[in-house]
Amino acid sequence: MYQSHYTLNEYEVLEISGELDCVAVAERKDLLEKIPTQFSGHILCDLSKVTFMDSSGIGALVFLFKRLREQNRKLVLVGLTGQPKELTTLLRINRAIPVHADIRSCVTETLVS
């Protein structure tokens, strides 16, 4: 699901790249299911390097969002561009999951509020 991660303030930043489609989600299902227990803070998914996303990718993000919400934690998406941005906008994902243009704007908003 993610290529690398690092900690930034209260967020665990997961960098995702390539295609977030049914093949990628199926191959990394076990990794996806471990994210809520592997990390203790809020999760920020950096999707700036994702080139394609399908309904399975959306489903994986919604799955992660629901698991984190059960634990009173946040999932934030950043860096959406191109087709992934169009898909999340079309499906109105931003109504449930916060979406930011980049990591800086997300961290700045968090520090101000």
VEXDREN-2710 file (C-alpha; in Angstrom, 1 decimal):
% VEXDREN-2710
k/r/px/py/pz
1/MET/0.0/0.0/0.0
2/TYR/2.7/2.5/0.9
3/GLN/6.3/2.8/-0.2
4/SER/7.7/4.6/2.8
5/HIS/6.6/6.5/5.9
6/TYR/7.9/9.1/8.3
7/THR/6.5/11.0/11.3
8/LEU/5.6/14.7/11.0
9/ASN/4.1/16.4/14.1
10/GLU/1.1/14.2/15.1
11/TYR/0.9/12.4/11.7
12/GLU/2.4/9.3/10.4
13/VAL/2.9/10.2/6.7
14/LEU/2.5/7.2/4.3
15/GLU/3.9/7.9/0.9
16/ILE/2.0/6.0/-1.8
17/SER/3.1/5.9/-5.4
18/GLY/2.1/4.2/-8.7
19/GLU/-1.3/2.8/-9.3
20/LEU/-3.8/2.3/-6.5
21/ASP/-6.0/-0.2/-8.2
22/CYS/-7.5/-3.6/-7.6
23/VAL/-4.1/-5.4/-8.3
24/ALA/-2.1/-3.2/-5.9
25/VAL/-4.8/-3.3/-3.2
26/ALA/-5.1/-7.1/-3.4
27/GLU/-1.3/-7.5/-3.3
28/ARG/-1.0/-5.3/-0.2
29/LYS/-4.3/-6.2/1.6
30/ASP/-2.5/-7.5/4.7
31/LEU/-0.3/-4.4/4.9
32/LEU/-3.4/-2.2/4.7
33/GLU/-5.2/-4.1/7.5
34/LYS/-2.2/-3.6/9.8
35/ILE/-1.9/0.2/9.4
36/PRO/-4.4/1.1/12.2
37/THR/-2.4/-1.1/14.7
38/GLN/1.1/-0.5/13.3
39/PHE/0.9/3.3/13.8
40/SER/-0.5/5.1/16.8
41/GLY/-1.1/8.6/15.5
42/HIS/-3.2/10.2/12.8
43/ILE/-2.5/9.0/9.3
44/LEU/-1.7/11.3/6.4
45/CYS/-1.6/9.6/3.0
46/ASP/0.6/11.4/0.5
47/LEU/-0.9/10.5/-2.8
48/SER/1.1/13.0/-4.9
49/LYS/2.9/10.1/-6.8
50/VAL/-0.3/8.1/-7.4
51/THR/-0.9/8.0/-11.2
52/PHE/-4.1/6.0/-11.3
53/MET/-6.8/5.0/-8.8
54/ASP/-9.9/2.8/-9.3
55/SER/-12.8/1.9/-7.0
56/SER/-10.6/-0.6/-5.1
57/GLY/-8.2/2.2/-4.2
58/ILE/-11.1/4.3/-3.0
59/GLY/-12.4/1.3/-1.1
60/ALA/-9.0/0.9/0.6
61/LEU/-8.9/4.5/1.7
62/VAL/-12.5/4.3/3.0
63/PHE/-11.6/1.1/4.8
64/LEU/-8.7/2.8/6.5
65/PHE/-10.8/5.9/7.3
66/LYS/-13.4/3.8/9.0
67/ARG/-10.9/1.9/11.1
68/LEU/-9.1/5.0/12.2
69/ARG/-12.4/6.8/13.0
70/GLU/-13.4/3.9/15.3
71/GLN/-10.2/4.8/17.3
72/ASN/-10.9/8.5/17.3
73/ARG/-8.0/9.1/14.8
74/LYS/-7.9/11.0/11.6
75/LEU/-7.1/10.1/8.0
76/VAL/-6.0/13.0/5.8
77/LEU/-5.3/12.8/2.0
78/VAL/-2.8/15.1/0.4
79/GLY/-1.3/15.7/-3.0
80/LEU/-4.1/14.4/-5.2
81/THR/-3.6/15.3/-8.9
82/GLY/-4.9/14.1/-12.3
83/GLN/-7.2/11.1/-12.5
84/PRO/-7.0/10.3/-8.7
85/LYS/-8.1/13.9/-7.9
86/GLU/-10.9/13.7/-10.5
87/LEU/-12.2/10.4/-9.1
88/THR/-12.2/11.5/-5.4
89/THR/-13.9/14.8/-6.4
90/LEU/-16.5/12.9/-8.5
91/LEU/-17.2/10.6/-5.6
92/ARG/-17.2/13.4/-3.0
93/ILE/-14.6/11.7/-0.9
94/ASN/-13.6/15.1/0.6
95/ARG/-17.0/15.3/2.4
96/ALA/-15.9/12.5/4.7
97/ILE/-12.1/12.5/4.5
98/PRO/-10.1/15.8/4.7
99/VAL/-8.2/16.5/1.5
100/HIS/-5.3/19.0/1.2
101/ALA/-3.3/20.2/-1.8
102/ASP/0.0/19.3/-0.1
103/ILE/1.6/18.4/3.2
104/ARG/2.5/21.9/4.1
105/SER/-1.1/23.2/3.8
106/CYS/-2.3/20.3/6.0
107/VAL/0.4/20.9/8.7
108/THR/-0.1/24.7/8.6
109/GLU/-3.9/24.3/9.1
110/THR/-3.3/21.8/12.0
111/LEU/-0.9/24.2/13.7
112/VAL/-3.3/27.2/13.4
113/SER/-6.4/25.3/14.6
END
